[in-house]
């Protein structure tokens, strides 16, 4: 297991050259796309189009760009930094991913032991070597179908942008219309009429019903299991990072709409679609703000109340990231943190490890 874990050692330092050998620390992370650092460099209609990666070669996972990597850079007493987080991973996958489990970019885990088992082994090894062991994780949102909902709504937002340009309107397939589609599911349809052929072309997306309420309790239980495993392994500091508010995020609706529309149309029509160009729109429509915040609050609250009381554990509230601290690329960059956002998260992580 330890040999396999070396594949996820992102960075290291010579223990003989750190400022304080008595404070030599091993830093271990598990989690989802926030901790793995999903960075989309350019807008795409593909979830993992134009995403970055580090030397491990896993698209959508960049341990150097991550807030955890930034904390490694700031704490010069860290001798080993392992990042077992993967974009799109659920808390269940953190606990029990098998070799064939794939992340949001379709890349297999490819190890015989789960992320949590490897993290546990590295903490045990660190303590046997006389080092401090720090652990951090995010998780929970991917236990639900939240990202599928957001991806579909991003396309709907793109259709709205096209409709505005053409003086048309989008039809919302939900009993409560556009407002009800955010958590209730349904669909959005933009009808384009060809006056020459007198035929209609429908551009549409199906929005799944948000399934979070059925899973919130299980998310809390899994988060508790993860931190208890690391505490039992002997971790000196354990931090669970809660989710931040995504309402300020914007996304490149223009480019995403153009790419998705071209993909839905026959080639002879797609080739004639004008270049819509980048157009930033709020990721969360004003009608959906209350619902979006309720989702994040519910996940965070279930995690908080499921955590054990332990002197070595800190449940850390994320900072309020501003628009300029989140990615703007679609279809999967926004609302992930950009460089400035990861800097803010790294500062919050440092405060969590420092304790009260």
N, C-alpha and C positions, 0 to 999 in steps of 0.2 A: 504493500500500500504506500509506504513512504517513497519508494522508488517512483511509483506513478505520480505521486504528489509533486515531484520535482518539475513535472511538465507545467504546473500552474504556479511555479515560483516566478513572480514577475520581476523582482529585483532583490538585491542583497548587498551587504557591506562586509568587509573584513572586520571581524570582531576586535582584532588587535589595533584597528585604526579609528574606532568610534570614540567619542569624547569621554564616555563613562562606561567602562567595561562592566561595572557592577550593575548597570542599568540596561544591559543588553536585552533587546526585546525582539520577539517574533510576532509579526502582525499577520493575522489570518482573517479572510473575509469570505462570506457566502452571500447569496442574494440574487437579485434580478437585474434588470437593465439599468437601474439607477447605480447600483454598485459595480456592475460589470462595465458600465459606461458605454451605452449605446449612442454612438455619434454618427449622425447622417450628414455627410459633407455637402450633398447636393440633393435637391428634391427629386423624387422618383415615384412612380406608381407602384413600385415593389417595396415591401416592408424593409427589405435589406439592400435596396439599391443604393449604391454609393456610400456604404457605411465603412467606418474605419475599423482597424484591428491592430493588435500589437504583434510582437514577435512570435506569439504562439500560433498565429494564423487562423484565429476564430473570428469571422466577420461579425460585427456588432458587439464585440467585447474588447475593450481597450483598457487594460489595467493601469497603464501609465496616465491616461486621461482622467481616470476615475478619481473621485474625492479621496479614496483610500490611498491611491498612488501619490496624491498630493500631500497627504498626511505623512506618508513614508518620507517624502522629500524634506518635510519640515522637521521631523523627529530623527535626528542624526544617530540616535542610539538603537534604531531598528536594524537588525542584522539580516533578517529574512522577511520578505513580503510575499504572501501567497494569496491569490485571488481566485476562489472557486466559484464565483458568481457567474451566471450566464443570462444573457438577454432572454426575456420571456419565461424564466423559470418560476414555477409556483413554489410555495412552501413545501408541498409534497415532494417535488423534485429535489429540493435542497436536502430533504431528509432521505429520500430513497431512489434517486435517479439511477437507472441502469445504463449499461454501455450504449444501448440503442436509443435512449431518450434523446430527443433533438431539442435545440433551443429555438427561439423565434426566427432565426435565420436558417433553420434546417440543418445545423451542424450537430452531429451526435456527441454525446458526452464522452464516449470512447474510453471510459475507465471502468475497472471492475468494482470499485467502491464508490459510494455516493459522495457528493460534495461535503455533507456533514461528517461522514465517517473520516474523510481525508482531513478536514479541518480539526476534528477531534484528535486524530493521530499526530498532527503537527503540534498541537498544544501539549499533548503528553510528552512528545519528544523535546519540546522547548523546556519544559519543567525539569525533565531528567538531565538536561544540559545545564541547569542552573540559571536559565534565562527567564525573563518575564514573558508572559503570553497575553496578547491583546486580540480580542475577537470583535468583529462588527458584521451586521447583516441588515439587509432590507428584505421585504417579502410580503406577499399577501394579495396584491392586485391581480397577479396572473393566475391565482386560483379561480378567479372569475373570468368572464368573457369581456371584461372592460375594454381591453385593447381592440377586440373585434368591433365593439360598439363604436369606439372612437374612430377607427379606420373607416367604417361605413359612414359615420357622420361627417368625416372630413371630405368624403366624396360628395355627400349631399351639399356641404357648404360650397364645394366647387361648382356644383350644378346651379346653386343660387347665384354665384358670380356670373356664370354664363347667361342665366336667365335675365339678370339685370342688364347685361350688355345688349341683349336681344329684345328687351322689353317684353319678356315672357314671365311666367311664374312656375314655381315648383309645386307639384301636388304631393301632399304628405299622407301616406296610408296609415293612419292611426285614428281611432275614434276621437281623440282629443287634438288631432292635428299635429302641427310641428312641436308644440310644447310637450305633448305626451310621448313623442317618439324616443326621447332621450333614454328613459328607463323602461318604457313600455314596449319598445320595438315597433316594427312596421316597415315602411319603405318610403323612398322619395323618387319621384318620377318627373322628368322634364321631357315634354313632347315637342319635337321639331317637325314642322310641316313643310313639305316640299311642294310648292305651288305648281311646279312643272309636271310632276308625276301624280300630284294630288294624294301622296302617301305620307304617313306619319312614321317617324323614327323615335322610339322611346329610349331615353337614357335613364337608367335607374340603378338603385342600390337597395339591397335588403338590409335592414337594421335589426339585429337580434335583440330579443328582450334581455335586459340586464338581469343576470342570475345571482348577483351578489348576496341578496338577503338570505338565500338558501345556504350560503357558504361561509358567512361571517364568523359563526361560532367555531367552525373547523379551522379557519385561518388563525384565530386566537390560540386554539389548542396546539396547532403545529408550531406557531412562534414560540410558545412556552416550551415545547419539547426541544426545540433547537437551542434555546438559551440554557435550559437545564442540562442538556448534554455537554455544552461547553463549560459550564460551571463545574459539573462533576469531573470533567477532564482536568480541572485545575487552572482554568484561565484566570488571570489576575484582574483583568478588566474585560467586561462584556458590554457592548453597546448595541441596542436595537434602534436603528434610525427610522423614524416614522415618515410618512409621506407628506409632501408639501402641497400647497394649494396651486392647482394648475389653471385656475381661472384667468390669470393675466396672460397666459400663453397665446401667441398668434401662430398662424401657419400659412404657408405659401399656397393659398387656395387656387390661384391662377394657374401655376405650373402643374399642380396635381390634377386639376380639372382637365387641362389640355391633354395630359398623358393618359388619364383614365378614359376620357371621351374617345380619343383616337383608338384605344384598345377595344372599345365596344362597337365601333363603326366598321363597315366594310372598307377595304383598302381604298377604293376609288373615292369614297367620301372622306375618309380619314386624311388622305393626302391634301384635301382642300380645306381642312380645319385651320383657321387662322392661328397664328402664334399669340396665345393669350398673354404670355409673359408673367413674371412674378406679380402677385397681388396678395398682400398680407391681409388676412381676415382673422378675427378672433376665433380661436379653436373652439371655445365654448360660447355658443350664442347666448345673448342676454336672457333669453327665455329659459335657458338650461342652467344658469349659474347656481341657483339654490339646490338643484338636484345634484350637480357635480360636487358641490361642497358637502352635501349630505353623504354621498358615497364615500369620499375620503375620510370624513369624520367617523363614519360607521366602522370602517376598516381599522383606523387608528384606535378608536375606542375599544373595540374588541381585543386588539392586541394589548393595550395598556392594562385592561382588567384581567387578562389571562396570565400576565407575567408574575413570576414568583418574587417575593421580597428577599433581596440578597444584597449584601454590602458591595459586592463586586459588579452589580448590574445597574446600568443606567438606560432608561428608555428616553431617547432624545427626540424632542420635537424639531422638525425641520424648520429652517429659516423661511421667511416669507419671500420667495424668489420673485423678483420683478420680471417684467417682459424681457428686458435686456439680458437677463441671466438664464434664459431658456432658449433652446434651439428654435428656429423658425422654419426649418425644412420639413416638407411633407414627403411621404405619408407617415413616417415614423420618427423623424427627428424631434419635432414638437410633440409633447411638452418636456422632453428630457433636458436636463441642465446642459448649458454650454460651459465653456471654460470658466467664466465668471461664476456661474452657478455651482460648479464643482468646487471652486475655491471657497464659496460660502459654506457648502456642506462640509468641507475639510475643516474649516474653523469650528463648526458645530461638533464635529467628531472629536476634535482636540479637546474641546470643553467637556465632552462626555467622558473621555478617558481621564481627564484631569480630576473629575469628580467634584463634589460640592466643596 
